[in-house]
Amino acid sequence: MKLAEGPTFGTKLMMAMMATTLSVLLLASGANLVSDYFQLRQNIVHEVETYAASRDQATTAALIFDDATTAAESLHIFSQRSHIELAVVYDSQGAVFASYRRDESMQIAPLTGEVLPGHVFHEDHLSVYADVLDSNARRIGTIYIERDLDDITALFTENVVITGVTLFFAVLIAFGIAVYFERLITRPVDELVSAASRVARDKDYSVRARKISNDELGVLTDSFNEMLDQIQVAASDLSKAKDAAEAASRAKSEFLANISHEVRTPLNGVIGMTELTLDTRLNAEQRDYVDTIRTSADQLLSLINDILDFSKIEAGKLELAEEPFSLRRLMHDTLAPLRARAESAGLDLSHTVADSVPDRLTGDPNHLRQVLTNIVSNAIKFTTRGRIDVRVRREGDLANDQTVYVKFDVQDTGCGIPKDRQEAIFHAFEQADTSSTREFGGTGLGLAIASSLVRMMGGTIHVTSEVGVGSTFWFTAYLGIDTGAAGAASNEPPRSAGYEAAPPTRRVLLVEDNPVNQKIGVHTLTMQGFAVDVANDGREALKKIEAARYDIVLMDMQMPSMDGLEATRAIRQREAQAPSHPHLPIVAMTANNDSEDRDRCLEAGMDAFISKPFKPSELTQVIDQMLNA
């Protein structure tokens, strides 16, 4: 959970309350000071105007009778008013008629121009002018009084100090009240924040916020706790559903592994026995029957592989291997049996690999072969005449010296695919022809699996097609460049594997619990000139290895008592404890054909991996590779 940044909620609340309080106090205090200031000014204006009015009668008579002495005496009373600095009586011409000066050094200037009665505030004094009128209300003179502002300045300063002190204590009191209410308000909020943080951090939905008040925040706390109750129930249900789903997934994975083993094991017997039967003397009719059995078994194996691969892809269990291989050899080996099928159907199948494509690459050759086989097989199936061309070229420039983007094109002259079905064929169980009387068979899984595999390789798959003209399927894949094996293999396709007999001194230990597979293995290996011993499980294999020397071990993975992985670990441990013992090549034979099982075999110490069912020629080729390595 992301922590709060900046001021906390309590701090913001305090700031809001204090800002409001200070604003109100400052505004009120300022308004009061301004009001007091103007009231003081008004009071001294009234005071001075009253002084002027009190001197009006005496000065009127003095002006009428031109008695300056009497006028001066009437002004002398201002000597008792300490703030009166100057009082002057002017005649009607503006000349000084009589005066009072607190400071005799003050200069008195005559009036010039017309002066209206009233008052004027200066920086340090107040000036008040009043007309002197006769009985006919005619102006016969003017009284001017000047008052200093020292007293009201001192009084205003005192008011400011008092207001400031009052404001300070008011702020302290407001702060105390704000702290109280801030705690009163934020305690429930802090409790909610603390509970929410613990829930987010620990994923513990049993946490509950403590209810502190019965106001709206209390209602919010109750609602929060009720929400946690519902989440806790939902989380419990979700956890149970997750556990059930994981258990179902494990059960499905175990079921797939078991069904793969249980189906492939007898199928290996069917295919193996068929191959052995074809090596015997048969008449034409018998050979035709056995060929039909082999073809049907191959089709059944292809169907089983599609179903298992699709289930693994759906469950996210399918992983790609990363191993070096020769691209040109893979193309040759993949298309060789397909070329025979194409020729039997009267089709011409060719392939080219551009010189710009490196030969030694890294990736998953088995799944790349599976995609190619599926697309080319479909091309053969849906093409009645003409040709099929497979082209491989580099797409774009090399991003670096470790990766190449390769494009594979498969072009045929078949029946074509309607435009509205071209996208659907890459979906599971979808086919171009969905009618009940469709001419071609198939489950509709092949292209869906191919599409998923291509995406896992970092590429895309597409089709362009025209009904009656043909189709072009193309896909891309990112493959690594095997720089460490440069020049290790020729770019020329390999010759067909021969079946030369191995030296009779080579001894093979076949570790297999299935009697049919034992019979096939013993017969196949004996025909190739090997001396073969059979062990029914891992324990028996360990005893035989202790008693005799073998050149290679063919190890089944799933066996009673001790499986192939445990037996291999024991053999490797024995070799590690006795360095004088040479490394014994071990080839895994398993019906579980996926990268996870391959990795388990290699981690246990096995040297190679062959998936059941396999043809005798495939087994012989693996043994030759191990013995000649």
Secondary structure, 3 states (H helix, E strand, C coil): CCCCCCCCHHHHHHHHHHHHHHHHHHHHHHHHHHHHHHHHHHHHHHHHHHHHHHCHHHHHHHHHCCCHHHHHHHHHHHHHCCCEEEEEEEECCCCEEEEEECCCCCCCCCCCCCCCCEEEECCCEEEEEEEEECCCCCEEEEEEEEEECHHHHHHHHHHHHHHHHHHHHHHHHHHHHHHHHHHHHHHHHHHHHHHHHHHHHHCCCCCCCCCCCCCHHHHHHHHHHHHHHHHHHHHHHHHHHHHHHHHHHHHHHHHHHHHHHHHHHHHHHHHHHHHHHHCCCCCHHHHHHHHHHHHHHHHHHHHHHHHHHHHHHHHCCCCCCCEEEEHHHHHHHHHHHHHHHHHHCCCEEEEEECCCCCCEEEECHHHHHHHHHHHHHHHHHCCCCCEEEEEEEECCCCCCCCEEEEEEEEEECCCCCCHHHCCHHHCCCCCCCCCCCCCCCCCCCHHHHHHHHHHHCCCCEEEEEECCCEEEEEEEEEEEECHHHCCCCCCCCCCCCCCCCCCCCCEEEEECCCHHHHHHHHHHHHHCCCEEEEECCHHHHHHHHHHCCCCEEEEECCCCCCCHHHHHHHHHHHHHHCCCCCCCCEEEEECCCCHHHHHHHHHHCCCEEEECCCCHHHHHHHHHHHHCC
